[in-house]
Amino acid sequence: MARVECEVVYGTQENDSGTDSPCVWTTCSQCGHETISWGNSEASVRRCLALMNEECPEGADNFYVVS
């Protein structure tokens, strides 16, 4: 299992109700894949990193960390 750094960006995105809600994006430093989670807490970042492992388009089983 390789350790892969991800960039984290905090922002807002329109939700299903049409209002802006806080969210966080992570981007894989190796392939550029992005994940997003609602909220801007540490838990939201951890969820993005976990999703990165589940959704890896290359099927890699990596350990994703914040760069």
BAMISE-399715 format. One line per field, with one value per residue (C-alpha): residue number from 1; z, y, x. Coordinates in nm, 3 decimals. Example, Ala and Ser with C-alpha at 12.3 -4.5 7.8 and 13.67 -1.06 7.14 Angstrom:
BEGIN
marvex <- (1_2) $
w <- (0.780_0.714) $
v <- (-0.450_-0.106) $
u <- (1.230_1.367) $
//
This chain:
BEGIN
marvex <- (1_2_3_4_5_6_7_8_9_10_11_12_13_14_15_16_17_18_19_20_21_22_23_24_25_26_27_28_29_30_31_32_33_34_35_36_37_38_39_40_41_42_43_44_45_46_47_48_49_50_51_52_53_54_55_56_57_58_59_60_61_62_63_64_65_66_67) $
w <- (0.000_-0.115_0.062_-0.180_-0.104_-0.192_-0.221_-0.017_-0.125_0.085_-0.081_-0.139_-0.385_-0.459_-0.284_-0.389_-0.227_-0.446_-0.169_-0.129_0.132_0.257_0.107_0.062_-0.243_-0.252_-0.559_-0.600_-0.672_-0.889_-1.123_-1.059_-0.948_-0.731_-0.450_-0.270_0.068_0.229_0.526_0.598_0.910_0.957_0.926_0.579_0.475_0.610_0.417_0.096_0.152_0.216_-0.100_-0.291_-0.204_-0.296_-0.624_-0.757_-1.136_-1.158_-0.900_-0.674_-0.303_-0.164_0.168_0.090_0.309_0.305_0.140) $
v <- (0.000_0.326_0.658_0.920_1.290_1.476_1.848_1.978_2.272_2.422_2.595_2.589_2.414_2.432_2.156_1.988_2.272_2.530_2.697_2.711_2.472_2.428_2.139_2.009_1.862_1.642_1.582_1.288_1.397_1.089_1.074_1.394_1.212_1.431_1.353_1.587_1.580_1.816_2.017_2.160_1.971_1.726_1.447_1.574_1.565_1.210_1.104_1.248_1.055_0.733_0.791_0.842_0.485_0.344_0.537_0.519_0.501_0.296_0.043_0.116_0.039_0.343_0.525_0.884_1.172_1.551_1.714) $
u <- (0.000_0.156_0.119_-0.023_-0.061_-0.380_-0.447_-0.742_-0.959_-1.238_-1.531_-1.904_-2.129_-2.498_-2.691_-3.017_-3.216_-3.042_-2.844_-2.468_-2.331_-1.975_-1.781_-1.430_-1.254_-0.946_-0.732_-0.493_-0.136_-0.076_-0.376_-0.575_-0.892_-1.118_-1.359_-1.600_-1.775_-2.024_-1.899_-1.557_-1.455_-1.170_-1.427_-1.522_-1.156_-1.118_-1.430_-1.283_-0.960_-1.153_-1.360_-1.036_-0.935_-1.277_-1.312_-0.954_-0.993_-0.672_-0.791_-0.494_-0.515_-0.334_-0.326_-0.426_-0.303_-0.326_-0.025) $
//
